């Protein structure tokens, strides 16, 4: 009996190994093989059992140094005075932001959020309700508030970042020093399209293709889409059903938009300033809706400006009180 169980476990591990390596190979044949693409899809390797995983255990622990699976810190910085928490777009994961760590201000530590249902947490059910998402994040609030912090979110991530910030402000629980919203209209604006999350499969795939964030080869790969579609539908449901309290919060904003993002107009971007007592500047970045991937250098230039301003204001405040 024990031998049969051992054989079954071994067969399961080998099957998982072959499937994961197949998917990893598929993804890397779709994109050019470079550091960025390997980092973006290395989450597949994290699904492997320890004996089969080519990533050293010490490095896997290092990417999860806040003690739970919500946060990935690709470059721990014990001298950091400020943290940047990054929220993924719909269907995205922490991998979008891992390479940013090398490009940030030397006193900033990057923390990429790994939400349920994706990447290393793909075995967990995705959250499809904003209130449930925020409740789960508030349970991790002590991780956010260990240092002063800034929030960055792209597309759906901007809405989640905003709602988390709004809750922290209302609870007077050390709110963020700044919120950077990217690639999204303000969440209190009327929705001008029918819900996307419950479209029939063919229409749903066609919509994903129109958004230009998913390679056609992935959209045509049934095995990959079987893994990704439930997550993307759950994320779209959050976006389609979320209704915020539109009361302004006491937290400064910076707003990013794409010059070729025809679904998010400058008027929709400007409406974010109705949700804050400290209206911010709108920065237009060259690219479509996924300019955060296409034009990383321009995005990071704006992000670093914000971080440097937050650090400078903190230094000036310490001098005044000291």
Secondary structure, DSSP 8 states (H G I E B T S, - for coil): -HHHHHHHHHHHHHHHHHHHHHHHHHHHHHS--SHHHHHHHTHHHHTS-TTT--S-HHHHHHTTTTSSTTEE-SS--TT-SEEEEEE--TT--GGGTGGGGGGS-TTEEEEEE--TTSGGGTTS-----HHHHHHHHHTTHHHHTTSEEEEEEETHHHHHHHHHHHHHHHTTS---SEEEEES---TTS---S--STTS-HHHHHHHHHHHT-S-HHHHT-HHHHHHHHHHHHHHHHHHHH-------BSS-EEEEEETT-TTS-HHHHHGGGGGBSS---EEEESSSTTHHHHTHHHHHHHHHHHHHHHHHHHHHHHHHH-
